[in-house]
């Protein structure tokens, strides 16, 4: 089973589609949220995030990143530098964990 790592200690330059990001939700509804890196539904080749846990799980893309964030895969350094602007304005990137996509046997 793949373990969660701190995003700031992530050593790959890109984040693949299906990778999971976990961070404090900062809301009373849930303590943490897990989002999955996904392709934008508009088939533009851009990437985004979709919640897979909690109240908003599975409801469309939470955010679609600009074209500069990805070319075939999401740039890890771009995501770290732009976390509060594009993902979670009230959160801190140092609280974000990352892991590889789930394998079927993990479910």
Rosetta blueprint (number, residue, H / E / L):
1 X L
2 X L
3 X L
4 X L
5 X E
6 X E
7 X H
8 X H
9 X H
10 X L
11 X L
12 X L
13 X L
14 X E
15 X E
16 X L
17 X L
18 X L
19 X L
20 X E
21 X E
22 X E
23 X E
24 X E
25 X L
26 X L
27 X L
28 X L
29 X L
30 X L
31 X L
32 X E
33 X E
34 X E
35 X E
36 X E
37 X E
38 X E
39 X E
40 X L
41 X L
42 X L
43 X L
44 X L
45 X L
46 X L
47 X E
48 X E
49 X E
50 X E
51 X E
52 X L
53 X L
54 X L
55 X L
56 X L
57 X L
58 X L
59 X L
60 X L
61 X L
62 X L
63 X E
64 X E
65 X L
66 X L
67 X H
68 X H
69 X H
70 X E
71 X L
72 X L
73 X L
74 X E
75 X E
76 X H
77 X H
78 X H
79 X H
80 X H
81 X H
82 X L
83 X H
84 X H
85 X H
86 X H
87 X L
88 X L
89 X L
90 X L
91 X L
92 X L
93 X H
94 X H
95 X H
96 X L
97 X E
98 X E
99 X E
100 X L
101 X L
102 X L
103 X L
104 X H
105 X H
106 X H
107 X L
